[in-house]
């Protein structure tokens, strides 16, 4: 059905990049104008995605041009740059200011968008999901979840500010040490800066466990970036929310 709908605009060969059942899929396609990505979404959320892309582009941030192709299908131009994860795997130095400068540039208009719960507000859901997969560790997971919840509750996460909502090493594209691409902006909206920074630290911290030979330098980067982020968020809140 996708090929039939897009036959006049895109080649019939489409490569699936990601798929989240009942939520979204991302496909890669080459056109006469170059590489493009297609986001296939529930039709009622496409307008929200287009609005977020336009908001960020108006603010001068490096997000892809987004065009509605069909019912629930948004086409995105490919962006230049290399993912942060790839740079870290190569041992190339990246300043944490890339992230804090981005946070400072997010448009104030994002405060008018719907607010989504952060992982720190969904610890019980994460514990339940982990327990379903690892039932033999139910007691340990319950203790871990309770400890994180206590720390989250006692630490000041700061005021509501514009946030990306899903910072991870794959969503930041860099060239010559500068941010040249920002991906997956579906979650843009009001939130806590501590959550954006902590989310990135959490993603970074698991890379060595997933591929220790690929990411030997990442533990040092996590330590360096955590110290740098301490200047922008409460240290306890930062660590508790990274754990969440």
ABEGO torsion letter per residue (X at the ends): XAAAAAAAABBABBBBABBBBGABBBBBBBBAAEBBBBBBBBAAAAAAAAAAAAAAAAAGBBBBBBBBABBGBBBBBBBBEBBAAAAAAAGBBBBAAAAAAAAAABBAAAAABBBBBBAAAAAAAAAAAAAAABAAAAAAAAAAAAAAAAAAAABBAEBBBBBAGBBBAAABBBBGGBBABBBGAAABEBBBAAAAAAAAAAAAAAAAAABAAABAAAAAAAAAAAAAAAAABBAAAAAAAAAX
